[in-house]
């Protein structure tokens, strides 16, 4: 068994571009011409699908 702590996905309210959800653009700023890396997991409110999004590093998130 792994000792990795699994974090709950961030819940997103409102509409989100499918391109951002598929990791083809930065989830935070929408950039497509920057180097993207794996970001956090998100769920759109009202859905059960968990998406692993990408980020260019333009915004650092902190969890509480």
N, CA, C and O atoms as a DFTB+ gen file, in Angstrom:
256 C
 N C O
     1  1       0.848      -1.180       0.000
     2  2       0.000       0.000       0.000
     3  2       0.889       1.238       0.000
     4  3       1.929       1.263       0.658
     5  1       0.493       2.225      -0.712
     6  2       1.248       3.469      -0.829
     7  2       0.930       4.413       0.323
     8  3      -0.174       4.390       0.866
     9  1       1.901       5.243       0.694
    10  2       1.705       6.247       1.735
    11  2       1.367       7.613       1.154
    12  3       1.536       8.629       1.828
    13  1       0.896       7.650      -0.076
    14  2       0.574       8.911      -0.744
    15  2      -0.783       9.417      -0.257
    16  3      -1.760       8.670      -0.218
    17  1      -0.827      10.691       0.109
    18  2      -2.078      11.317       0.535
    19  2      -2.813      11.830      -0.699
    20  3      -2.288      12.662      -1.439
    21  1      -4.006      11.343      -0.914
    22  2      -4.795      11.784      -2.059
    23  2      -5.618      13.004      -1.670
    24  3      -6.323      12.992      -0.661
    25  1      -5.523      14.048      -2.469
    26  2      -6.264      15.273      -2.217
    27  2      -7.567      15.268      -2.994
    28  3      -7.636      14.740      -4.104
    29  1      -8.583      15.847      -2.415
    30  2      -9.865      15.964      -3.103
    31  2      -9.724      16.952      -4.255
    32  3      -8.986      17.930      -4.139
    33  1     -10.413      16.715      -5.355
    34  2     -10.333      17.650      -6.471
    35  2     -10.986      18.990      -6.129
    36  3     -11.885      19.068      -5.292
    37  1     -10.515      20.028      -6.791
    38  2     -11.097      21.356      -6.646
    39  2     -12.434      21.391      -7.376
    40  3     -12.530      20.915      -8.507
    41  1     -13.460      21.942      -6.751
    42  2     -14.774      22.054      -7.383
    43  2     -14.843      23.386      -8.115
    44  3     -14.582      24.439      -7.533
    45  1     -15.196      23.333      -9.392
    46  2     -15.257      24.518     -10.243
    47  2     -16.715      24.898     -10.471
    48  3     -17.521      24.069     -10.894
    49  1     -17.047      26.145     -10.191
    50  2     -18.394      26.657     -10.461
    51  2     -18.403      27.338     -11.824
    52  3     -17.417      27.954     -12.227
    53  1     -19.500      27.225     -12.513
    54  2     -19.640      27.937     -13.781
    55  2     -19.124      27.152     -14.959
    56  3     -18.777      25.976     -14.854
    57  1     -19.083      27.837     -16.086
    58  2     -18.676      27.219     -17.336
    59  2     -17.168      27.242     -17.484
    60  3     -16.507      28.216     -17.122
    61  1     -16.632      26.151     -18.023
    62  2     -15.195      26.018     -18.254
    63  2     -14.997      25.480     -19.661
    64  3     -15.708      24.572     -20.091
    65  1     -14.040      26.037     -20.370
    66  2     -13.733      25.577     -21.718
    67  2     -13.296      24.116     -21.696
    68  3     -12.498      23.713     -20.849
    69  1     -13.813      23.340     -22.614
    70  2     -13.443      21.929     -22.703
    71  2     -11.961      21.781     -23.032
    72  3     -11.348      20.781     -22.658
    73  1     -11.375      22.754     -23.723
    74  2      -9.948      22.734     -24.046
    75  2      -9.128      22.793     -22.759
    76  3      -8.112      22.107     -22.643
    77  1      -9.555      23.600     -21.801
    78  2      -8.858      23.679     -20.515
    79  2      -9.027      22.387     -19.726
    80  3      -8.090      21.941     -19.064
    81  1     -10.204      21.784     -19.787
    82  2     -10.432      20.533     -19.059
    83  2      -9.630      19.378     -19.643
    84  3      -9.216      18.481     -18.909
    85  1      -9.407      19.388     -20.946
    86  2      -8.639      18.328     -21.595
    87  2      -7.128      18.532     -21.478
    88  3      -6.361      17.687     -21.939
    89  1      -6.688      19.629     -20.877
    90  2      -5.261      19.865     -20.697
    91  2      -4.561      20.369     -21.929
    92  3      -3.335      20.289     -22.011
    93  1      -5.302      20.888     -22.898
    94  2      -4.700      21.411     -24.124
    95  2      -4.406      22.898     -24.014
    96  3      -3.807      23.483     -24.916
    97  1      -4.827      23.516     -22.906
    98  2      -4.558      24.926     -22.622
    99  2      -4.385      25.056     -21.112
   100  3      -4.893      24.234     -20.349
   101  1      -3.668      26.089     -20.687
   102  2      -3.498      26.327     -19.251
   103  2      -4.877      26.535     -18.619
   104  3      -5.670      27.341     -19.105
   105  1      -5.153      25.818     -17.553
   106  2      -6.455      25.922     -16.916
   107  2      -6.700      27.319     -16.375
   108  3      -7.833      27.799     -16.407
   109  1      -5.653      27.987     -15.875
   110  2      -5.813      29.296     -15.246
   111  2      -5.884      30.454     -16.235
   112  3      -6.758      31.312     -16.112
   113  1      -4.976      30.496     -17.221
   114  2      -4.938      31.663     -18.112
   115  2      -5.365      31.354     -19.549
   116  3      -5.601      32.276     -20.330
   117  1      -5.466      30.072     -19.908
   118  2      -5.897      29.698     -21.250
   119  2      -4.793      29.666     -22.288
   120  3      -5.070      29.455     -23.469
   121  1      -3.541      29.872     -21.878
   122  2      -2.429      29.891     -22.828
   123  2      -2.261      28.536     -23.505
   124  3      -2.343      27.490     -22.862
   125  1      -2.024      28.572     -24.803
   126  2      -1.757      27.342     -25.545
   127  2      -0.347      27.328     -26.118
   128  3       0.128      26.289     -26.575
   129  1       0.324      28.477     -26.097
   130  2       1.659      28.581     -26.681
   131  2       2.771      28.557     -25.642
   132  3       3.916      28.876     -25.961
   133  1       2.457      28.187     -24.411
   134  2       3.465      28.054     -23.354
   135  2       3.647      26.574     -23.045
   136  3       2.813      25.744     -23.406
   137  1       4.751      26.255     -22.370
   138  2       4.971      24.887     -21.941
   139  2       4.001      24.554     -20.817
   140  3       3.956      25.243     -19.799
   141  1       3.234      23.503     -21.008
   142  2       2.241      23.105     -20.022
   143  2       2.742      21.905     -19.235
   144  3       3.453      21.053     -19.769
   145  1       2.368      21.845     -17.970
   146  2       2.700      20.702     -17.130
   147  2       1.443      20.254     -16.393
   148  3       0.455      20.984     -16.319
   149  1       1.498      19.073     -15.863
   150  2       0.354      18.497     -15.164
   151  2      -0.030      19.383     -13.987
   152  3       0.825      19.818     -13.217
   153  1      -1.309      19.640     -13.861
   154  2      -1.823      20.455     -12.770
   155  2      -2.650      19.617     -11.811
   156  3      -2.428      18.417     -11.655
   157  1      -3.589      20.264     -11.185
   158  2      -4.418      19.606     -10.184
   159  2      -5.601      18.873     -10.822
   160  3      -5.786      18.899     -12.039
   161  1      -6.381      18.234      -9.985
   162  2      -7.622      17.583     -10.412
   163  2      -8.785      18.503     -10.083
   164  3      -8.825      19.114      -9.015
   165  1      -9.735      18.597     -11.014
   166  2     -10.906      19.447     -10.805
   167  2     -12.172      18.674     -11.157
   168  3     -12.146      17.705     -11.916
   169  1     -13.275      19.132     -10.584
   170  2     -14.608      18.618     -10.892
   171  2     -15.494      19.822     -11.133
   172  3     -15.498      20.759     -10.334
   173  1     -16.248      19.810     -12.227
   174  2     -17.207      20.873     -12.494
   175  2     -18.446      20.571     -11.650
   176  3     -18.976      19.460     -11.684
   177  1     -18.902      21.580     -10.888
   178  2     -20.050      21.372     -10.003
   179  2     -21.226      20.789     -10.777
   180  3     -21.574      21.273     -11.854
   181  1     -21.832      19.752     -10.220
   182  2     -22.957      19.090     -10.865
   183  2     -22.551      17.896     -11.708
   184  3     -23.409      17.213     -12.268
   185  1     -21.250      17.633     -11.805
   186  2     -20.738      16.524     -12.596
   187  2     -19.994      15.554     -11.675
   188  3     -19.610      15.913     -10.562
   189  1     -19.799      14.345     -12.143
   190  2     -19.010      13.394     -11.366
   191  2     -17.656      13.114     -12.023
   192  3     -16.834      12.389     -11.464
   193  1     -17.423      13.683     -13.198
   194  2     -16.173      13.469     -13.940
   195  2     -15.049      14.278     -13.310
   196  3     -15.192      15.480     -13.087
   197  1     -13.925      13.612     -13.022
   198  2     -12.741      14.282     -12.483
   199  2     -11.766      14.502     -13.638
   200  3     -11.444      13.571     -14.376
   201  1     -11.303      15.733     -13.783
   202  2     -10.376      16.112     -14.855
   203  2      -9.023      16.451     -14.251
   204  3      -8.953      17.141     -13.234
   205  1      -7.942      15.969     -14.873
   206  2      -6.605      16.409     -14.486
   207  2      -6.214      17.488     -15.492
   208  3      -6.018      17.207     -16.675
   209  1      -6.103      18.713     -15.012
   210  2      -5.860      19.845     -15.899
   211  2      -4.368      20.152     -15.992
   212  3      -3.561      19.602     -15.243
   213  1      -4.015      21.033     -16.916
   214  2      -2.631      21.447     -17.132
   215  2      -2.478      22.906     -16.729
   216  3      -3.447      23.663     -16.690
   217  1      -1.241      23.283     -16.430
   218  2      -0.938      24.660     -16.077
   219  2       0.397      25.074     -16.687
   220  3       1.276      24.241     -16.911
   221  1       0.536      26.357     -16.949
   222  2       1.814      26.879     -17.440
   223  2       2.631      27.444     -16.282
   224  3       3.771      27.869     -16.469
   225  1       2.046      27.447     -15.090
   226  2       2.741      27.961     -13.924
   227  2       2.451      29.425     -13.651
   228  3       3.126      30.047     -12.830
   229  1       1.447      29.988     -14.334
   230  2       1.135      31.403     -14.197
   231  2       0.523      31.733     -12.830
   232  3       0.530      32.886     -12.399
   233  1       0.004      30.726     -12.169
   234  2      -0.658      30.954     -10.879
   235  2      -0.357      29.773      -9.966
   236  3      -0.518      28.616     -10.354
   237  1       0.072      30.074      -8.773
   238  2       0.296      28.988      -7.826
   239  2      -0.881      28.929      -6.872
   240  3      -1.310      29.949      -6.333
   241  1      -1.388      27.756      -6.673
   242  2      -2.537      27.575      -5.784
   243  2      -2.047      27.045      -4.450
   244  3      -1.071      26.299      -4.378
   245  1      -2.727      27.436      -3.422
   246  2      -2.423      26.903      -2.104
   247  2      -3.665      26.202      -1.588
   248  3      -4.794      26.639      -1.811
   249  1      -3.424      25.115      -0.900
   250  2      -4.547      24.391      -0.317
   251  2      -4.526      24.575       1.180
   252  3      -3.461      24.708       1.783
   253  1      -5.695      24.583       1.779
   254  2      -5.796      24.783       3.214
   255  2      -6.172      23.484       3.870
   256  3      -6.312      23.427       5.092
